[in-house]
Amino acid sequence: MPRTLTLRAGPRAMALLRERGLRAEDIDILPGASGGAKWLGIAGLDRYLFGTFLQAPRPRPLHAIGSSIGSWRMACLAQRDPLAALARGHEAYIRHQVYTKNPSPREVTEVLTRCLDHLLGPVGAEEIVRHPTVRVHIITAEARGAAASDTRLVLVTAMAFAAAANLISRRTLALQVRRTIFHACGNESPFLHLRDLPTVHRTLTAANTRAALLASGSIPLLLEGVRIPDTPGVHWDGGVTDYHLDLDYGEGDGLVLFPHFYDHIVPGWFDKSLPWRRAGARNFDRTVLIAPSPTFVAMLPGGKLPDRRDFYALTDSERFARWERVNELTSVLGEELHELIETGCVVDHVRPW
């Protein structure tokens, strides 16, 4: 059995794996979930997928969709040199996040804006919208009503209402936010059919890519809301509506390849503390999910994936050292996946979804 990886696959994905193995040319969609610092826990998996596996020639576009840090990961993939973009992103996320004791939303926004600028480099936005094969989709949550307020007490009230109503149904999120997907695919996007929540599609351009990416990671109350050029309203973290991207991925012939932090899917941001609110198999019929195994996670510093609590539990120097060590250790994730693919053994180690 794989030592460092957990693999799951839906029925159609399993059938395709048995027939062909895991091939880059069969991948139609690549989702990237919200999760903040957890992206460092799969850094080595991203390096292999973005820099090697997904660089193979493709007969059709690869649709990459992400919310929050997942959208930043997809922005790395769609730059001319994905490995260089990942390296910049990891460096900025680890080393450039230094805050005062009780940072304001303005301070956190300014720090993360500089991190995003480092990830993108001088021409990243242009490369993303002009990439020959990767079609990036960035999810944000466009605020409605009180959720668009600049007044903290009003925003707190709106978020508390959203969390309470979400206990009854995820559909109540529509009272506070509207899922917005930025992309440059026009009518070729595979997500035009989404109806589980109110969804609007906006054109991704070189002029609004930076703002869309920043908005996609702007957690309400921790950061400021973002106004995106040529787009109405205030936008918040895409994880509010789509934390782990429990989406209808459609009826395509190829695979959805989901490199993830966990072996389970949490639909929305307010569902994190609701153990009964976990995604079932319905949307993942043609999905192959790849995540670090519990055994591997237990071997990481602190015995867990990096997360936002590290900012409070560790000094800056301790956090730098821990996160850089995690970044290094995760290289084995990519190495093990490469071995499974090259030996044709992926399907032998996959659990049915």
C-alpha positions in Angstrom: 0.0 0.0 0.0 1.1 3.6 -0.6 3.0 4.9 2.5 2.2 8.6 2.1 -0.9 8.8 -0.1 -4.6 8.2 0.2 -6.5 7.7 -3.1 -10.2 7.5 -3.8 -12.1 7.3 -7.0 -15.8 7.3 -8.1 -17.2 4.4 -10.2 -16.5 6.0 -13.7 -13.1 7.1 -12.6 -12.3 3.6 -11.3 -13.4 2.1 -14.6 -11.1 4.5 -16.6 -8.2 3.8 -14.2 -8.6 0.1 -14.8 -8.7 0.6 -18.6 -5.9 3.1 -19.0 -4.2 3.9 -15.7 -3.8 7.5 -14.7 -2.9 9.6 -17.8 -2.5 13.4 -18.0 -4.4 13.5 -21.3 -7.5 12.1 -19.6 -7.7 14.9 -17.0 -10.5 17.4 -17.8 -10.9 19.3 -14.5 -8.5 20.1 -11.7 -10.2 21.4 -8.5 -8.3 23.3 -5.8 -10.0 23.5 -2.3 -9.9 26.3 0.3 -7.6 25.6 3.3 -5.1 28.4 3.8 -1.8 27.1 5.1 -2.8 23.5 4.4 -1.6 24.0 0.8 2.0 23.6 2.2 1.0 20.1 3.3 0.6 19.0 -0.4 3.4 21.3 -1.8 5.4 18.3 -3.1 2.3 16.8 -4.8 1.6 20.1 -6.5 5.2 20.3 -7.7 5.0 16.9 -9.3 1.5 17.4 -10.9 2.1 21.0 -12.1 5.7 20.7 -13.1 5.8 17.2 -14.6 2.6 15.2 -14.9 0.3 17.9 -16.3 3.0 19.2 -18.6 2.3 16.3 -21.0 0.8 17.3 -24.4 -3.0 17.6 -24.2 -5.8 17.1 -26.8 -8.2 19.4 -25.0 -8.1 22.2 -22.4 -7.6 21.6 -18.7 -10.2 23.4 -16.6 -8.6 24.4 -13.3 -11.1 25.7 -10.6 -10.3 26.9 -7.1 -11.5 28.9 -4.2 -9.3 30.8 -1.7 -5.8 29.2 -1.6 -7.0 26.7 -4.2 -7.4 29.5 -6.7 -3.8 30.7 -5.9 -2.6 27.2 -6.6 -4.4 27.1 -9.9 -2.8 30.5 -10.7 0.6 28.9 -10.2 -0.3 26.1 -12.7 -1.4 28.5 -15.4 1.8 30.6 -15.4 4.5 29.9 -17.9 6.8 28.3 -15.3 4.5 26.6 -12.7 7.4 25.4 -10.5 8.8 28.9 -10.3 5.4 30.3 -9.5 4.9 27.7 -6.8 8.3 28.4 -5.3 7.4 32.2 -5.1 4.0 31.4 -3.6 5.4 29.1 -1.0 8.2 31.5 -0.1 5.8 34.4 0.3 3.3 32.5 2.2 5.9 31.2 4.7 8.3 34.1 5.0 6.4 37.2 4.1 3.5 36.7 6.5 4.6 38.7 9.6 2.0 40.6 11.6 1.6 42.7 14.6 0.1 41.1 17.7 -3.5 41.9 16.9 -3.6 42.7 13.2 -6.5 44.6 11.7 -8.3 43.4 8.5 -6.4 46.2 6.7 -3.0 44.9 7.8 -3.8 41.3 6.9 -5.1 42.4 3.5 -2.0 44.4 2.8 0.3 41.5 3.8 -1.5 39.0 1.7 -1.7 41.3 -1.2 2.1 41.5 -1.2 2.2 37.7 -1.0 -0.1 37.4 -4.0 2.0 40.0 -5.9 5.1 37.9 -5.2 3.3 34.7 -6.4 2.2 36.4 -9.7 5.4 38.2 -10.5 5.4 41.0 -13.1 3.5 39.1 -15.8 1.6 36.3 -14.0 -1.9 37.8 -14.6 -1.2 38.0 -18.4 0.1 34.5 -18.5 -2.9 33.1 -16.7 -5.5 34.5 -19.0 -3.5 33.7 -22.1 -2.4 30.1 -21.2 -2.7 27.9 -24.2 -4.3 24.9 -22.4 -5.1 25.7 -18.7 -8.4 27.5 -18.2 -8.5 29.0 -14.7 -11.8 29.5 -12.9 -11.6 31.6 -9.7 -14.5 31.4 -7.2 -15.5 34.3 -5.0 -18.6 35.0 -2.9 -20.2 38.3 -3.9 -21.8 39.9 -0.9 -25.5 40.6 -0.7 -27.2 43.0 1.7 -25.6 43.3 5.1 -22.7 41.0 4.1 -21.4 43.9 1.9 -21.1 46.3 4.9 -17.9 48.0 5.9 -19.2 48.2 9.4 -17.8 45.4 11.5 -20.8 44.9 13.8 -23.2 44.7 10.7 -20.8 42.2 9.0 -20.6 40.1 12.2 -24.3 40.0 12.4 -24.6 39.0 8.7 -22.1 36.2 9.1 -23.7 34.9 12.2 -27.1 34.8 10.5 -25.5 33.0 7.5 -23.9 30.4 9.8 -27.2 29.9 11.7 -29.3 29.6 8.5 -26.7 27.2 7.0 -27.5 24.7 9.8 -30.9 24.3 8.1 -29.8 24.4 4.5 -26.8 25.4 2.4 -29.2 27.1 0.0 -29.8 29.8 2.6 -26.3 31.1 1.8 -28.0 32.8 -1.1 -29.5 35.4 1.3 -26.0 36.7 2.1 -23.7 35.8 -0.8 -23.7 34.8 -4.5 -21.2 32.4 -6.0 -19.2 34.2 -8.7 -16.9 32.4 -11.0 -14.3 34.4 -13.0 -13.0 32.7 -16.1 -12.2 33.4 -19.7 -13.9 30.4 -21.3 -17.1 32.0 -22.3 -19.7 29.3 -23.2 -17.0 26.6 -23.0 -16.8 26.5 -19.2 -17.9 23.2 -17.8 -19.6 25.0 -14.9 -22.3 26.9 -16.6 -24.9 24.4 -15.5 -24.4 24.9 -11.7 -27.7 25.4 -10.0 -27.2 24.3 -6.4 -26.6 27.9 -5.4 -27.1 31.2 -7.3 -24.1 31.5 -9.6 -22.9 34.2 -11.9 -20.1 34.0 -14.4 -17.7 37.0 -15.0 -15.0 37.4 -17.5 -11.5 36.9 -16.2 -9.0 39.5 -17.7 -5.5 40.5 -17.1 -6.9 43.6 -15.4 -9.0 41.8 -12.8 -7.1 38.6 -12.2 -5.1 40.0 -9.2 -8.3 41.4 -7.5 -10.2 38.2 -8.2 -7.5 36.1 -6.6 -7.3 38.4 -3.6 -11.0 38.3 -3.2 -11.1 34.5 -3.4 -9.0 34.3 -0.3 -10.5 37.3 1.7 -12.0 35.6 4.8 -14.8 37.9 6.2 -13.7 39.7 9.3 -10.1 38.7 9.0 -9.5 40.6 5.7 -11.3 43.4 3.9 -13.8 42.7 1.2 -12.5 43.3 -2.3 -14.1 45.3 -5.1 -13.1 43.8 -8.5 -12.7 46.0 -11.5 -15.7 46.1 -13.8 -17.7 44.0 -11.4 -20.5 45.1 -9.0 -20.4 44.6 -5.3 -17.9 43.5 -2.6 -16.4 40.0 -2.9 -15.4 37.6 -0.1 -13.6 34.3 0.2 -14.9 31.7 -2.3 -14.7 29.1 0.4 -17.8 30.7 2.0 -19.9 29.0 -0.7 -17.4 26.3 -1.9 -14.9 25.3 0.8 -13.8 22.0 -0.7 -15.7 22.3 -4.1 -18.5 19.8 -3.8 -19.6 20.7 -7.3 -21.5 19.0 -10.1 -18.5 18.3 -12.4 -20.7 17.4 -15.3 -20.8 14.4 -17.7 -17.5 14.7 -19.5 -15.6 11.7 -20.8 -12.4 12.4 -18.9 -11.4 12.6 -15.2 -11.6 15.1 -12.4 -8.2 15.0 -10.7 -8.5 16.4 -7.1 -5.3 16.8 -5.2 -6.6 17.6 -1.7 -5.6 18.0 1.9 -8.1 15.3 3.2 -9.9 12.2 2.0 -13.2 13.9 2.6 -15.0 16.9 1.2 -16.6 19.7 3.3 -19.1 21.6 1.1 -19.0 25.2 2.6 -17.0 27.3 5.0 -19.8 27.2 7.6 -19.9 23.4 7.4 -16.4 22.8 8.8 -17.7 22.2 12.3 -20.7 20.1 11.2 -19.6 16.5 11.1 -22.9 15.5 9.4 -22.3 17.9 6.5 -19.8 15.9 4.4 -20.1 15.5 0.7 -21.4 12.2 -0.6 -20.4 10.4 -3.7 -22.9 12.0 -6.0 -20.7 14.7 -7.5 -17.5 12.6 -7.7 -18.4 9.8 -10.1 -15.5 10.6 -12.4 -13.1 12.0 -9.7 -9.8 10.7 -8.5 -8.9 12.2 -5.2 -5.3 12.2 -3.9 -4.4 13.3 -0.4 -1.7 12.8 2.2 -2.3 9.7 4.2 -3.0 9.9 8.0 0.3 8.1 8.5 2.2 10.7 6.6 0.4 13.6 8.3 1.3 12.1 11.7 5.0 12.3 10.8 4.9 16.0 10.0 6.1 18.6 12.5 3.4 18.9 15.1 1.7 15.8 13.7 -0.7 17.8 11.6 -1.0 19.9 8.4 -0.1 23.6 8.7 -3.1 25.8 9.5 -4.1 29.2 10.7 -3.7 28.2 14.4 0.1 28.1 13.9 0.1 31.9 13.8 -1.1 31.9 17.4 0.7 28.8 18.8 4.2 29.5 17.3 6.6 32.4 17.1 7.4 33.7 13.7 10.8 31.9 13.6 9.2 28.6 14.9 6.5 28.9 12.2 9.0 29.6 9.4 11.0 26.6 10.4 8.0 24.2 10.7 6.4 25.3 7.5 9.6 25.1 5.5 10.2 21.6 6.9 6.7 20.5 5.9 7.3 22.0 2.4 10.4 19.9 2.1 8.9 16.7 3.5 6.0 16.7 1.1 8.3 16.0 -1.9 7.7 12.3 -1.1 4.0 12.7 -2.0 4.9 13.6 -5.6 7.6 10.9 -5.7 5.2 8.2 -4.6 2.5 9.2 -7.0 5.0 9.2 -9.9 6.1 5.7 -8.9 2.5 4.5 -8.9 1.7 6.0 -12.3 4.9 4.7 -13.9 4.4 1.2 -12.7 0.7 1.2 -13.6 -0.3 0.5 -10.0 -2.6 3.4 -9.2 -5.8 1.5 -9.5 -4.5 -1.2 -7.1 -4.3 1.3 -4.3 -7.5 3.3 -4.8 -10.5 3.1 -2.5 -13.9 3.3 -4.2 -15.8 6.5 -3.4 
